Amino acid sequence: MIRFFSFSLFVILACYGGALGSNADKVYTPFFLQDRDNKQCLGKHGFTFCNENALWLLVERPETKKYSLVPFLNPSDGGICLKAASKMFRSPTLSMGSCKSTGSKKWTYEFLNKNDIKLTASGLSIARAGPYKSTMSLVPSHSDQFLPLYYYPTNIHEAGFYLKSSSDGFCFDGNQFRLCDVAKEVLFGVGVSFSWLGEGSRQFFNYRDKSSCLTTKGKKVNLGSCTEKSSLTWGLQNGQLTFNNGKMCVVRALDNSAELLPCAVDFEHIGLEVPTLHTTNDLKNALKDDKLTAPEREALQSLLLEAEAN
């Protein structure tokens, strides 16, 4: 898992950590979209817990001058874009789908205030209605039944992240699993590439050399050019670093190199770890907040001890 403690802890640190920088190249800012009423976040299949599975990227589509909404990490065999669809005599639907469909590449956003946004595609806005608590739905954009979503950007792409094995804490540098202090020069970011037909695909790129991405040669995994076909269709979900839209998983050989096997056969459990970006003063100021929960205070104190030790 990403080294997160809670959604609210993200917000607390943001208040004391300064503004985030602007996007450059393909470094899109991962963000949450939260329902203020019940604190759940929009995920790829509905409203869910606010963790790494509920992070999104907003990617500009030059052909429409609008945007696609792409999950930051999660693979999806049916397409990696959030799609709004309207059919005659049927209720409009909101689901994951192909990035080349009209309802997935024409998203627009409107800030209603400093933090809340309205998301609209093809004349339909995101709402919350349906048979289940987690159901996401659509209403006509002129309706007052749309759901204002609290937009919260994260700092994950400020410096990149480690791909870290859960078994012994070794970090994957794109070629081998190594001690993290040796592999620290290779941090990763997530980019989105579109084919000439408009289909989208996720890439894991070297944060310090954005022309270098995770690729495969046969069953071997290594860093290669982001122009290679095998740099596409990567994802990470439930500890599985995957290729080919979640079908193949990274496994760790005895010599610490990386290979691919069907995920049903085996996988190395891998999570994301984000380097600490907040100063000791940021953390001390955050600890002064009397509204902190006990787990949030404990997490901040742990971060402060680590920052002071380094």
ChimeraX attribute file (.defattr): number of C-alpha atoms within 10 A of each C-alpha:
attribute: neighborCount
match mode: 1-to-1
recipient: residues
	/A:1	19
	/A:2	18
	/A:3	13
	/A:4	14
	/A:5	14
	/A:6	15
	/A:7	20
	/A:8	14
	/A:9	19
	/A:10	16
	/A:11	14
	/A:12	21
	/A:13	20
	/A:14	19
	/A:15	13
	/A:16	16
	/A:17	18
	/A:18	10
	/A:19	10
	/A:20	13
	/A:21	10
	/A:22	9
	/A:23	11
	/A:24	8
	/A:25	7
	/A:26	14
	/A:27	20
	/A:28	22
	/A:29	24
	/A:30	22
	/A:31	21
	/A:32	24
	/A:33	23
	/A:34	25
	/A:35	19
	/A:36	13
	/A:37	7
	/A:38	9
	/A:39	16
	/A:40	20
	/A:41	25
	/A:42	24
	/A:43	24
	/A:44	23
	/A:45	14
	/A:46	18
	/A:47	22
	/A:48	19
	/A:49	15
	/A:50	19
	/A:51	17
	/A:52	24
	/A:53	22
	/A:54	25
	/A:55	24
	/A:56	26
	/A:57	23
	/A:58	21
	/A:59	21
	/A:60	17
	/A:61	17
	/A:62	9
	/A:63	10
	/A:64	11
	/A:65	11
	/A:66	17
	/A:67	20
	/A:68	25
	/A:69	22
	/A:70	26
	/A:71	25
	/A:72	25
	/A:73	25
	/A:74	25
	/A:75	23
	/A:76	21
	/A:77	13
	/A:78	12
	/A:79	21
	/A:80	29
	/A:81	29
	/A:82	26
	/A:83	26
	/A:84	27
	/A:85	19
	/A:86	15
	/A:87	8
	/A:88	6
	/A:89	6
	/A:90	7
	/A:91	12
	/A:92	15
	/A:93	17
	/A:94	24
	/A:95	19
	/A:96	21
	/A:97	20
	/A:98	21
	/A:99	26
	/A:100	19
	/A:101	16
	/A:102	15
	/A:103	23
	/A:104	28
	/A:105	28
	/A:106	22
	/A:107	27
	/A:108	20
	/A:109	15
	/A:110	11
	/A:111	14
	/A:112	12
	/A:113	9
	/A:114	8
	/A:115	11
	/A:116	20
	/A:117	18
	/A:118	19
	/A:119	20
	/A:120	21
	/A:121	25
	/A:122	18
	/A:123	16
	/A:124	24
	/A:125	26
	/A:126	24
	/A:127	23
	/A:128	19
	/A:129	16
	/A:130	10
	/A:131	7
	/A:132	10
	/A:133	12
	/A:134	17
	/A:135	16
	/A:136	22
	/A:137	21
	/A:138	25
	/A:139	21
	/A:140	17
	/A:141	18
	/A:142	10
	/A:143	10
	/A:144	10
	/A:145	15
	/A:146	21
	/A:147	22
	/A:148	23
	/A:149	23
	/A:150	22
	/A:151	18
	/A:152	18
	/A:153	20
	/A:154	18
	/A:155	21
	/A:156	22
	/A:157	21
	/A:158	19
	/A:159	16
	/A:160	21
	/A:161	23
	/A:162	25
	/A:163	27
	/A:164	25
	/A:165	22
	/A:166	15
	/A:167	9
	/A:168	8
	/A:169	15
	/A:170	21
	/A:171	26
	/A:172	26
	/A:173	26
	/A:174	24
	/A:175	17
	/A:176	20
	/A:177	22
	/A:178	18
	/A:179	15
	/A:180	18
	/A:181	9
	/A:182	12
	/A:183	18
	/A:184	15
	/A:185	13
	/A:186	20
	/A:187	25
	/A:188	29
	/A:189	23
	/A:190	26
	/A:191	23
	/A:192	20
	/A:193	18
	/A:194	14
	/A:195	10
	/A:196	8
	/A:197	8
	/A:198	15
	/A:199	16
	/A:200	20
	/A:201	24
	/A:202	24
	/A:203	24
	/A:204	26
	/A:205	28
	/A:206	24
	/A:207	21
	/A:208	14
	/A:209	11
	/A:210	18
	/A:211	13
	/A:212	22
	/A:213	27
	/A:214	24
	/A:215	27
	/A:216	20
	/A:217	11
	/A:218	9
	/A:219	12
	/A:220	15
	/A:221	21
	/A:222	21
	/A:223	19
	/A:224	20
	/A:225	16
	/A:226	21
	/A:227	13
	/A:228	13
	/A:229	10
	/A:230	20
	/A:231	25
	/A:232	25
	/A:233	25
	/A:234	27
	/A:235	24
	/A:236	24
	/A:237	17
	/A:238	12
	/A:239	18
	/A:240	21
	/A:241	25
	/A:242	25
	/A:243	28
	/A:244	17
	/A:245	21
	/A:246	20
	/A:247	17
	/A:248	22
	/A:249	28
	/A:250	24
	/A:251	25
	/A:252	19
	/A:253	13
	/A:254	7
	/A:255	8
	/A:256	14
	/A:257	19
	/A:258	23
	/A:259	22
	/A:260	23
	/A:261	17
	/A:262	15
	/A:263	18
	/A:264	9
	/A:265	9
	/A:266	15
	/A:267	20
	/A:268	20
	/A:269	20
	/A:270	26
	/A:271	22
	/A:272	22
	/A:273	19
	/A:274	19
	/A:275	16
	/A:276	14
	/A:277	14
	/A:278	16
	/A:279	15
	/A:280	15
	/A:281	12
	/A:282	18
	/A:283	21
	/A:284	14
	/A:285	15
	/A:286	21
	/A:287	20
	/A:288	10
	/A:289	11
	/A:290	8
	/A:291	10
	/A:292	16
	/A:293	12
	/A:294	9
	/A:295	12
	/A:296	19
	/A:297	18
	/A:298	14
	/A:299	16
	/A:300	21
	/A:301	16
	/A:302	12
	/A:303	17
	/A:304	21
	/A:305	12
	/A:306	12
	/A:307	15
	/A:308	9
	/A:309	7
	/A:310	6
